[in-house]
Amino acid sequence: MPLLALVGPTASGKSHAGLELARSLGAEICSVDSMLVYRGMDIGTAKPTAPERAAVPHHLLDLAAPSERFTVARFQEAARAAIGDVRSRGAVPLLVGGSGLYFRAVADDLVFPGEDPHVRAELEAEAEAAGVGALYRRLEDLDPVAAAKIEPGNMRRVVRALEVAAITGAPFSASAAAWERYDPARVRVAGIRIPAASLAGRIADRVGSMLALGWLDEVEGLLARGFGSWITSTQAIGYSEMARHLDGRLSLEEAREGTVRRTKNLARRQMAWFRRDPRVRWFDAGEGGAAEVVDAVLPFLEGA
Protein backbone atom coordinates (compact mmCIF):
# COMPACT_ATOMS: atom_id res chain seq x y z
CA MET A 1 0.00 0.00 0.00
CA PRO A 2 1.39 3.44 -0.86
CA LEU A 3 2.07 6.03 1.79
CA LEU A 4 -0.71 8.58 2.19
CA ALA A 5 0.12 12.27 2.40
CA LEU A 6 -1.44 15.70 2.82
CA VAL A 7 0.78 18.58 1.71
CA GLY A 8 0.50 22.26 0.94
CA PRO A 9 1.70 25.70 1.98
CA THR A 10 2.12 26.94 5.51
CA ALA A 11 -1.05 28.32 7.16
CA SER A 12 -3.29 26.37 4.79
CA GLY A 13 -4.90 24.42 7.64
CA LYS A 14 -3.16 21.11 6.90
CA SER A 15 -2.70 20.19 10.55
CA HIS A 16 -6.39 20.44 11.46
CA ALA A 17 -7.46 18.74 8.24
CA GLY A 18 -4.90 16.03 8.92
CA LEU A 19 -6.51 15.36 12.28
CA GLU A 20 -9.93 14.86 10.69
CA LEU A 21 -8.51 12.65 7.95
CA ALA A 22 -6.50 10.58 10.40
CA ARG A 23 -9.60 9.86 12.50
CA SER A 24 -11.50 8.72 9.41
CA LEU A 25 -8.63 6.64 8.05
CA GLY A 26 -7.59 5.07 11.34
CA ALA A 27 -4.25 6.75 10.75
CA GLU A 28 -1.43 8.16 12.81
CA ILE A 29 0.18 11.41 11.68
CA CYS A 30 3.83 11.50 10.65
CA SER A 31 4.93 15.11 10.40
CA VAL A 32 7.04 16.19 7.43
CA ASP A 33 7.91 19.64 8.73
CA SER A 34 11.51 20.71 9.19
CA MET A 35 10.86 22.96 12.20
CA LEU A 36 8.48 20.79 14.21
CA VAL A 37 11.44 18.57 15.09
CA TYR A 38 12.71 21.09 17.68
CA ARG A 39 11.68 20.81 21.31
CA GLY A 40 10.53 24.05 22.90
CA MET A 41 9.79 25.75 19.59
CA ASP A 42 6.06 25.25 19.73
CA ILE A 43 4.01 28.42 19.28
CA GLY A 44 5.99 29.93 16.41
CA THR A 45 6.03 26.67 14.46
CA ALA A 46 2.29 26.02 14.98
CA LYS A 47 3.17 22.65 16.49
CA PRO A 48 0.17 20.40 17.21
CA THR A 49 -1.07 20.95 20.75
CA ALA A 50 -1.14 18.39 23.55
CA PRO A 51 -4.91 17.80 23.11
CA GLU A 52 -4.43 17.30 19.35
CA ARG A 53 -1.64 14.80 19.96
CA ALA A 54 -3.81 13.03 22.50
CA ALA A 55 -6.66 12.79 19.99
CA VAL A 56 -4.49 11.32 17.21
CA PRO A 57 -0.96 9.91 17.67
CA HIS A 58 1.69 12.18 16.13
CA HIS A 59 5.23 11.18 15.19
CA LEU A 60 8.43 13.00 14.21
CA LEU A 61 7.87 15.94 16.57
CA ASP A 62 10.35 17.13 19.23
CA LEU A 63 13.23 15.02 17.93
CA ALA A 64 16.03 17.45 18.80
CA ALA A 65 17.04 20.31 21.04
CA PRO A 66 17.10 23.66 19.22
CA SER A 67 20.85 23.81 19.81
CA GLU A 68 21.41 20.61 17.80
CA ARG A 69 22.26 20.56 14.13
CA PHE A 70 19.47 18.48 12.65
CA THR A 71 19.81 17.04 9.14
CA VAL A 72 17.40 15.64 6.60
CA ALA A 73 19.32 12.33 6.72
CA ARG A 74 18.66 12.11 10.45
CA PHE A 75 15.00 12.91 9.83
CA GLN A 76 14.80 10.25 7.14
CA GLU A 77 16.12 7.62 9.54
CA ALA A 78 13.62 8.65 12.23
CA ALA A 79 10.79 8.67 9.70
CA ARG A 80 11.55 5.15 8.49
CA ALA A 81 11.45 3.91 12.07
CA ALA A 82 8.21 5.75 12.85
CA ILE A 83 6.44 4.52 9.72
CA GLY A 84 7.58 0.98 10.39
CA ASP A 85 6.28 1.20 13.94
CA VAL A 86 2.89 2.55 12.85
CA ARG A 87 2.46 -0.19 10.25
CA SER A 88 3.58 -2.91 12.65
CA ARG A 89 0.58 -2.05 14.83
CA GLY A 90 -1.84 -2.25 11.92
CA ALA A 91 -2.34 1.51 11.71
CA VAL A 92 -1.94 3.75 8.66
CA PRO A 93 0.83 6.37 8.52
CA LEU A 94 -0.39 9.71 7.15
CA LEU A 95 2.33 12.18 6.16
CA VAL A 96 1.28 15.77 6.89
CA GLY A 97 3.39 18.86 6.31
CA GLY A 98 4.83 21.45 3.99
CA SER A 99 8.58 20.79 3.92
CA GLY A 100 9.15 19.47 0.42
CA LEU A 101 12.65 18.19 1.15
CA TYR A 102 11.50 16.18 4.17
CA PHE A 103 8.51 14.87 2.24
CA ARG A 104 10.65 13.63 -0.64
CA ALA A 105 13.17 12.11 1.79
CA VAL A 106 10.39 9.91 3.15
CA ALA A 107 8.20 9.40 0.10
CA ASP A 108 11.01 8.53 -2.30
CA ASP A 109 13.68 7.08 -0.02
CA LEU A 110 16.37 9.33 -1.49
CA VAL A 111 20.05 8.93 -0.63
CA PHE A 112 21.81 11.93 0.90
CA PRO A 113 25.56 12.61 0.74
CA GLY A 114 27.63 12.22 3.88
CA GLU A 115 28.99 14.99 6.07
CA ASP A 116 32.37 16.35 7.10
CA PRO A 117 32.19 18.32 10.37
CA HIS A 118 35.56 19.99 9.73
CA VAL A 119 34.59 21.26 6.28
CA ARG A 120 31.23 22.40 7.58
CA ALA A 121 32.82 24.20 10.54
CA GLU A 122 35.18 26.07 8.23
CA LEU A 123 32.30 27.13 5.98
CA GLU A 124 30.18 28.22 8.94
CA ALA A 125 33.08 30.25 10.34
CA GLU A 126 33.54 31.90 6.96
CA ALA A 127 29.84 32.69 6.77
CA GLU A 128 30.01 34.30 10.21
CA ALA A 129 33.06 36.36 9.23
CA ALA A 130 32.23 37.37 5.66
CA GLY A 131 28.45 36.92 5.63
CA VAL A 132 26.31 34.26 4.02
CA GLY A 133 26.09 36.43 0.90
CA ALA A 134 29.76 35.80 0.14
CA LEU A 135 29.24 32.04 0.37
CA TYR A 136 26.11 32.26 -1.74
CA ARG A 137 28.00 34.09 -4.49
CA ARG A 138 30.62 31.33 -4.42
CA LEU A 139 27.85 28.76 -4.77
CA GLU A 140 26.42 30.70 -7.72
CA ASP A 141 29.81 30.48 -9.45
CA LEU A 142 30.38 26.83 -8.52
CA ASP A 143 26.88 25.44 -8.96
CA PRO A 144 24.33 27.92 -10.38
CA VAL A 145 21.68 25.19 -10.64
CA ALA A 146 21.82 24.54 -6.90
CA ALA A 147 22.06 28.24 -6.06
CA ALA A 148 18.87 28.98 -7.99
CA LYS A 149 16.96 26.64 -5.69
CA ILE A 150 18.30 28.02 -2.39
CA GLU A 151 17.23 31.21 -0.64
CA PRO A 152 20.34 33.48 -0.56
CA GLY A 153 19.99 34.10 3.19
CA ASN A 154 19.59 30.45 4.16
CA MET A 155 23.04 29.84 5.62
CA ARG A 156 22.31 26.21 6.53
CA ARG A 157 21.46 25.19 2.96
CA VAL A 158 24.21 27.29 1.35
CA VAL A 159 26.80 25.76 3.66
CA ARG A 160 25.44 22.28 3.00
CA ALA A 161 25.65 22.70 -0.78
CA LEU A 162 29.27 23.84 -0.55
CA GLU A 163 30.08 21.09 1.96
CA VAL A 164 28.78 18.37 -0.37
CA ALA A 165 30.74 19.82 -3.28
CA ALA A 166 33.91 19.81 -1.18
CA ILE A 167 33.37 16.23 0.03
CA THR A 168 32.32 14.63 -3.26
CA GLY A 169 34.19 16.78 -5.75
CA ALA A 170 30.96 17.15 -7.70
CA PRO A 171 28.37 19.93 -7.72
CA PHE A 172 25.57 19.63 -5.20
CA SER A 173 23.12 19.54 -8.13
CA ALA A 174 24.86 16.47 -9.63
CA SER A 175 22.39 14.23 -7.88
CA ALA A 176 19.48 16.14 -9.39
CA ALA A 177 18.51 13.25 -11.67
CA ALA A 178 17.25 11.24 -8.70
CA TRP A 179 15.08 14.16 -7.66
CA GLU A 180 13.35 14.17 -11.04
CA ARG A 181 12.04 10.62 -10.59
CA TYR A 182 8.60 10.44 -9.00
CA ASP A 183 7.39 6.90 -8.35
CA PRO A 184 3.55 6.93 -8.30
CA ALA A 185 3.44 3.56 -6.57
CA ARG A 186 5.17 4.87 -3.44
CA VAL A 187 2.77 7.59 -2.32
CA ARG A 188 -0.75 8.95 -2.79
CA VAL A 189 -0.60 12.72 -2.23
CA ALA A 190 -3.38 15.24 -1.69
CA GLY A 191 -2.31 18.88 -2.04
CA ILE A 192 -4.10 21.94 -0.65
CA ARG A 193 -4.24 24.92 -2.97
CA ILE A 194 -5.50 28.33 -1.76
CA PRO A 195 -5.73 31.66 -3.65
CA ALA A 196 -2.84 33.96 -2.77
CA ALA A 197 -5.04 36.65 -1.24
CA SER A 198 -6.84 34.18 1.02
CA LEU A 199 -3.58 32.57 2.10
CA ALA A 200 -2.03 35.97 2.85
CA GLY A 201 -4.94 36.75 5.16
CA ARG A 202 -4.59 33.41 6.93
CA ILE A 203 -0.85 33.98 7.41
CA ALA A 204 -1.37 37.43 8.94
CA ASP A 205 -4.08 36.09 11.23
CA ARG A 206 -1.92 33.18 12.33
CA VAL A 207 1.04 35.40 13.24
CA GLY A 208 -1.32 37.55 15.32
CA SER A 209 -2.67 34.46 17.05
CA MET A 210 0.84 33.22 17.83
CA LEU A 211 1.69 36.51 19.49
CA ALA A 212 -1.52 36.36 21.51
CA LEU A 213 -0.61 32.84 22.66
CA GLY A 214 2.68 34.03 24.15
CA TRP A 215 5.19 33.63 21.33
CA LEU A 216 7.41 36.40 22.70
CA ASP A 217 7.70 34.58 26.01
CA GLU A 218 8.71 31.43 24.15
CA VAL A 219 11.41 33.30 22.22
CA GLU A 220 12.63 35.00 25.39
CA GLY A 221 13.13 31.58 26.97
CA LEU A 222 15.07 30.39 23.93
CA LEU A 223 17.30 33.49 24.03
CA ALA A 224 18.13 32.72 27.65
CA ARG A 225 19.36 29.30 26.50
CA GLY A 226 21.56 30.61 23.67
CA PHE A 227 19.26 31.11 20.69
CA GLY A 228 21.11 33.01 17.96
CA SER A 229 24.14 30.75 17.94
CA TRP A 230 22.18 27.69 16.85
CA ILE A 231 22.79 27.09 13.15
CA THR A 232 19.73 25.07 12.16
CA SER A 233 16.86 26.12 14.37
CA THR A 234 17.49 29.84 13.87
CA GLN A 235 16.26 29.36 10.29
CA ALA A 236 12.72 29.09 11.68
CA ILE A 237 10.72 31.99 10.31
CA GLY A 238 9.70 34.58 12.88
CA TYR A 239 12.05 33.51 15.65
CA SER A 240 14.91 35.76 14.53
CA GLU A 241 12.46 38.64 14.00
CA MET A 242 11.01 38.25 17.49
CA ALA A 243 14.51 37.94 18.94
CA ARG A 244 15.52 41.21 17.28
CA HIS A 245 12.40 42.83 18.72
CA LEU A 246 13.25 41.63 22.21
CA ASP A 247 16.78 43.06 22.03
CA GLY A 248 15.47 46.39 20.75
CA ARG A 249 16.50 46.20 17.10
CA LEU A 250 12.94 45.96 15.74
CA SER A 251 9.60 47.27 16.89
CA LEU A 252 6.96 44.63 17.46
CA GLU A 253 5.14 45.78 14.33
CA GLU A 254 8.33 45.50 12.27
CA ALA A 255 8.92 42.01 13.64
CA ARG A 256 5.34 41.03 12.87
CA GLU A 257 5.48 42.45 9.34
CA GLY A 258 8.83 40.77 8.66
CA THR A 259 7.46 37.45 9.85
CA VAL A 260 4.38 37.75 7.66
CA ARG A 261 6.50 38.69 4.64
CA ARG A 262 8.92 35.79 5.09
CA THR A 263 6.04 33.37 5.66
CA LYS A 264 4.40 34.45 2.39
CA ASN A 265 7.71 33.87 0.60
CA LEU A 266 7.96 30.43 2.21
CA ALA A 267 4.45 29.56 1.05
CA ARG A 268 5.38 30.47 -2.52
CA ARG A 269 8.50 28.29 -2.39
CA GLN A 270 6.53 25.40 -0.90
CA MET A 271 3.96 25.57 -3.68
CA ALA A 272 6.69 25.77 -6.33
CA TRP A 273 8.25 22.62 -4.85
CA PHE A 274 5.05 20.60 -4.71
CA ARG A 275 3.86 21.71 -8.15
CA ARG A 276 6.86 19.87 -9.60
CA ASP A 277 5.56 16.58 -8.20
CA PRO A 278 3.16 15.06 -10.75
CA ARG A 279 1.72 12.73 -8.12
CA VAL A 280 0.01 15.52 -6.19
CA ARG A 281 -3.76 15.66 -6.66
CA TRP A 282 -4.74 19.27 -5.97
CA PHE A 283 -7.81 20.31 -3.99
CA ASP A 284 -8.84 23.95 -4.12
CA ALA A 285 -9.83 25.65 -0.86
CA GLY A 286 -10.76 29.22 0.00
CA GLU A 287 -10.52 31.36 3.11
CA GLY A 288 -11.55 28.40 5.26
CA GLY A 289 -8.40 26.54 4.23
CA ALA A 290 -7.95 22.78 4.10
CA ALA A 291 -10.98 22.12 6.31
CA GLU A 292 -13.18 23.00 3.32
CA VAL A 293 -11.94 20.06 1.25
CA VAL A 294 -11.63 17.24 3.80
CA ASP A 295 -14.74 15.52 2.44
CA ALA A 296 -13.22 15.53 -1.06
CA VAL A 297 -9.72 14.52 0.05
CA LEU A 298 -10.86 11.52 2.11
CA PRO A 299 -12.14 9.32 -0.75
CA PHE A 300 -9.05 10.16 -2.79
CA LEU A 301 -6.74 8.98 0.00
CA GLU A 302 -8.92 5.89 0.44
CA GLY A 303 -8.27 5.08 -3.21
CA ALA A 304 -11.76 5.75 -4.52
C-alpha positions in Angstrom: 0.0 0.0 0.0 1.4 3.4 -0.9 2.1 6.0 1.8 -0.7 8.6 2.2 0.1 12.3 2.4 -1.4 15.7 2.8 0.8 18.6 1.7 0.5 22.3 0.9 1.7 25.7 2.0 2.1 26.9 5.5 -1.0 28.3 7.2 -3.3 26.4 4.8 -4.9 24.4 7.6 -3.2 21.1 6.9 -2.7 20.2 10.5 -6.4 20.4 11.5 -7.5 18.7 8.2 -4.9 16.0 8.9 -6.5 15.4 12.3 -9.9 14.9 10.7 -8.5 12.7 7.9 -6.5 10.6 10.4 -9.6 9.9 12.5 -11.5 8.7 9.4 -8.6 6.6 8.0 -7.6 5.1 11.3 -4.3 6.7 10.7 -1.4 8.2 12.8 0.2 11.4 11.7 3.8 11.5 10.6 4.9 15.1 10.4 7.0 16.2 7.4 7.9 19.6 8.7 11.5 20.7 9.2 10.9 23.0 12.2 8.5 20.8 14.2 11.4 18.6 15.1 12.7 21.1 17.7 11.7 20.8 21.3 10.5 24.1 22.9 9.8 25.8 19.6 6.1 25.2 19.7 4.0 28.4 19.3 6.0 29.9 16.4 6.0 26.7 14.5 2.3 26.0 15.0 3.2 22.6 16.5 0.2 20.4 17.2 -1.1 21.0 20.7 -1.1 18.4 23.5 -4.9 17.8 23.1 -4.4 17.3 19.4 -1.6 14.8 20.0 -3.8 13.0 22.5 -6.7 12.8 20.0 -4.5 11.3 17.2 -1.0 9.9 17.7 1.7 12.2 16.1 5.2 11.2 15.2 8.4 13.0 14.2 7.9 15.9 16.6 10.4 17.1 19.2 13.2 15.0 17.9 16.0 17.4 18.8 17.0 20.3 21.0 17.1 23.7 19.2 20.9 23.8 19.8 21.4 20.6 17.8 22.3 20.6 14.1 19.5 18.5 12.7 19.8 17.0 9.1 17.4 15.6 6.6 19.3 12.3 6.7 18.7 12.1 10.5 15.0 12.9 9.8 14.8 10.2 7.1 16.1 7.6 9.5 13.6 8.6 12.2 10.8 8.7 9.7 11.6 5.2 8.5 11.5 3.9 12.1 8.2 5.8 12.8 6.4 4.5 9.7 7.6 1.0 10.4 6.3 1.2 13.9 2.9 2.5 12.9 2.5 -0.2 10.3 3.6 -2.9 12.7 0.6 -2.1 14.8 -1.8 -2.2 11.9 -2.3 1.5 11.7 -1.9 3.8 8.7 0.8 6.4 8.5 -0.4 9.7 7.2 2.3 12.2 6.2 1.3 15.8 6.9 3.4 18.9 6.3 4.8 21.5 4.0 8.6 20.8 3.9 9.2 19.5 0.4 12.7 18.2 1.1 11.5 16.2 4.2 8.5 14.9 2.2 10.7 13.6 -0.6 13.2 12.1 1.8 10.4 9.9 3.2 8.2 9.4 0.1 11.0 8.5 -2.3 13.7 7.1 0.0 16.4 9.3 -1.5 20.1 8.9 -0.6 21.8 11.9 0.9 25.6 12.6 0.7 27.6 12.2 3.9 29.0 15.0 6.1 32.4 16.4 7.1 32.2 18.3 10.4 35.6 20.0 9.7 34.6 21.3 6.3 31.2 22.4 7.6 32.8 24.2 10.5 35.2 26.1 8.2 32.3 27.1 6.0 30.2 28.2 8.9 33.1 30.3 10.3 33.5 31.9 7.0 29.8 32.7 6.8 30.0 34.3 10.2 33.1 36.4 9.2 32.2 37.4 5.7 28.5 36.9 5.6 26.3 34.3 4.0 26.1 36.4 0.9 29.8 35.8 0.1 29.2 32.0 0.4 26.1 32.3 -1.7 28.0 34.1 -4.5 30.6 31.3 -4.4 27.9 28.8 -4.8 26.4 30.7 -7.7 29.8 30.5 -9.4 30.4 26.8 -8.5 26.9 25.4 -9.0 24.3 27.9 -10.4 21.7 25.2 -10.6 21.8 24.5 -6.9 22.1 28.2 -6.1 18.9 29.0 -8.0 17.0 26.6 -5.7 18.3 28.0 -2.4 17.2 31.2 -0.6 20.3 33.5 -0.6 20.0 34.1 3.2 19.6 30.5 4.2 23.0 29.8 5.6 22.3 26.2 6.5 21.5 25.2 3.0 24.2 27.3 1.3 26.8 25.8 3.7 25.4 22.3 3.0 25.6 22.7 -0.8 29.3 23.8 -0.6 30.1 21.1 2.0 28.8 18.4 -0.4 30.7 19.8 -3.3 33.9 19.8 -1.2 33.4 16.2 0.0 32.3 14.6 -3.3 34.2 16.8 -5.7 31.0 17.1 -7.7 28.4 19.9 -7.7 25.6 19.6 -5.2 23.1 19.5 -8.1 24.9 16.5 -9.6 22.4 14.2 -7.9 19.5 16.1 -9.4 18.5 13.3 -11.7 17.2 11.2 -8.7 15.1 14.2 -7.7 13.4 14.2 -11.0 12.0 10.6 -10.6 8.6 10.4 -9.0 7.4 6.9 -8.3 3.6 6.9 -8.3 3.4 3.6 -6.6 5.2 4.9 -3.4 2.8 7.6 -2.3 -0.7 9.0 -2.8 -0.6 12.7 -2.2 -3.4 15.2 -1.7 -2.3 18.9 -2.0 -4.1 21.9 -0.6 -4.2 24.9 -3.0 -5.5 28.3 -1.8 -5.7 31.7 -3.7 -2.8 34.0 -2.8 -5.0 36.7 -1.2 -6.8 34.2 1.0 -3.6 32.6 2.1 -2.0 36.0 2.8 -4.9 36.8 5.2 -4.6 33.4 6.9 -0.9 34.0 7.4 -1.4 37.4 8.9 -4.1 36.1 11.2 -1.9 33.2 12.3 1.0 35.4 13.2 -1.3 37.5 15.3 -2.7 34.5 17.1 0.8 33.2 17.8 1.7 36.5 19.5 -1.5 36.4 21.5 -0.6 32.8 22.7 2.7 34.0 24.1 5.2 33.6 21.3 7.4 36.4 22.7 7.7 34.6 26.0 8.7 31.4 24.2 11.4 33.3 22.2 12.6 35.0 25.4 13.1 31.6 27.0 15.1 30.4 23.9 17.3 33.5 24.0 18.1 32.7 27.6 19.4 29.3 26.5 21.6 30.6 23.7 19.3 31.1 20.7 21.1 33.0 18.0 24.1 30.8 17.9 22.2 27.7 16.9 22.8 27.1 13.2 19.7 25.1 12.2 16.9 26.1 14.4 17.5 29.8 13.9 16.3 29.4 10.3 12.7 29.1 11.7 10.7 32.0 10.3 9.7 34.6 12.9 12.1 33.5 15.6 14.9 35.8 14.5 12.5 38.6 14.0 11.0 38.3 17.5 14.5 37.9 18.9 15.5 41.2 17.3 12.4 42.8 18.7 13.3 41.6 22.2 16.8 43.1 22.0 15.5 46.4 20.8 16.5 46.2 17.1 12.9 46.0 15.7 9.6 47.3 16.9 7.0 44.6 17.5 5.1 45.8 14.3 8.3 45.5 12.3 8.9 42.0 13.6 5.3 41.0 12.9 5.5 42.4 9.3 8.8 40.8 8.7 7.5 37.4 9.9 4.4 37.8 7.7 6.5 38.7 4.6 8.9 35.8 5.1 6.0 33.4 5.7 4.4 34.4 2.4 7.7 33.9 0.6 8.0 30.4 2.2 4.5 29.6 1.1 5.4 30.5 -2.5 8.5 28.3 -2.4 6.5 25.4 -0.9 4.0 25.6 -3.7 6.7 25.8 -6.3 8.3 22.6 -4.8 5.1 20.6 -4.7 3.9 21.7 -8.2 6.9 19.9 -9.6 5.6 16.6 -8.2 3.2 15.1 -10.8 1.7 12.7 -8.1 0.0 15.5 -6.2 -3.8 15.7 -6.7 -4.7 19.3 -6.0 -7.8 20.3 -4.0 -8.8 24.0 -4.1 -9.8 25.6 -0.9 -10.8 29.2 0.0 -10.5 31.4 3.1 -11.5 28.4 5.3 -8.4 26.5 4.2 -7.9 22.8 4.1 -11.0 22.1 6.3 -13.2 23.0 3.3 -11.9 20.1 1.3 -11.6 17.2 3.8 -14.7 15.5 2.4 -13.2 15.5 -1.1 -9.7 14.5 0.1 -10.9 11.5 2.1 -12.1 9.3 -0.8 -9.1 10.2 -2.8 -6.7 9.0 0.0 -8.9 5.9 0.4 -8.3 5.1 -3.2 -11.8 5.8 -4.5 
